Structures are given as C-alpha cells and as structure tokens.
Amino acid sequence: MLQEQIQTNQKQSLIIDGLTQEIKLLREQIAYLTNKMYGRSKESLPEQVSGQLSLGLFEEPEIFEGLETEETLTVRSHPRKKGTKANKIAHFPTKEVHHELSEEALDCEKCGSKMVDIGTKKYVKKSNFIKRALILYSTSNTVIVVKPANKRAKVSLKKGLSLNR
C-alpha cells in the first residue's frame, strides 16, 4: 500500500513539473505576442530587446565653444491703478443703513437670557442710481452676545437681520 502511494506521488510530481514547464512557456509566449502586438512601452529598453543597433552618435555631449550668451531684457509690467474707486465715490452722499434685532430676537435660544450689544460691524457698501443721482448705502449690523456667568461656557453670537430699505 505504501509503495503504491509513493508511485502515485512520483507520478503526480512529474505531472506538476510538466504543467509548471508548460505554464512557463505559455507566459513567455504571451509576453512575446503582446510585445509584438503593442510594441514596447519604454524607450529605455535594452538594444537587444528592441532589435536596433546603436550608432554611438549621441553618447558624448557636444561642446560648444565661442557661443555668445544672450542678454536678458527685463520689461516692466503695466502699473496697475489701485484704490481709485474710493477716491471717485468719496464726494457722493452716503446713507447709513443700520439693521438691529428686535426685542424678541435678543433672547438667547440656548439659555434664555438677554443678549448684550457688543458693537456694530459694517458689511456692504452699495451704490444706487435714483433719478440722475448716485446714493451710496453703507450697511451695518448689530452684533450681540450672551455674557455667560461661567467663564468656560460657550459664547453665542447673533448678528442683526437684513431689512428692506
């Protein structure tokens, strides 16, 4: 019984060796055919693979003696005009539009306490043409905050809502 298993094992190892040899040959065939079909993918392949001979013309770098170097010319860029809009509209009349929160909106949504005004912040400066006159609108909002009793508590901010003119 042991002899039979040894013989079958040897037969199977011979079969495995034959199959691995066949796989190796098939892989070589696939590599050759894909190279033949699609060509090589790199220019840096050895010359033996590509089948071309090297002429040796471009192996040594060329030395150029007596060449004149070109002088570099610096061209100034076009000067940009900065801050001209403020100068142009400075003499026009300006209307201040200030948006404040209503009394109901002054209550904090988180803790319910009243919020305190901490200042204003200007947001937008717009211009409107009304009957051949230019009027500038400067929009600002009130910024309010809840002052917490505990210093580590989060501060909640609210900004004034935008109203129609």
VENDA-V374443 format. One line per field, one symbol per residue. ss: DSSP state (~ for helix, > for strand, _ for the rest). phi: phi as a letter, one per 20 degrees, with the letter a starting at -180 (. if undefined). A space follows every 10 residues. Layout:
BEGIN
ss=???
phi=???
END
This chain:
BEGIN
ss=_~~~~~~~~~ ~~~~~~~~~~ ~~~~~~~~~~ ~~~~~~~~__ ______~~~~ __________ __________ __________ ___~~~~~__ ___>>>>>>_ ___~~~>___ ___>_>>>>> >>>>>>>>>_ ___>>>>>>> >>>>>_____ ______>>>_ _____
phi=.fffffffff ffffffffff ffffffffff fffffffdne eceeffffff ndeeemfdee fedddmfeef feeddffffe edmeffffdf eefcdedddc efffffeffe dnefedfdqc cedccdccec lmcddeddec cedcbeeffe feffeddcdf efdff
END
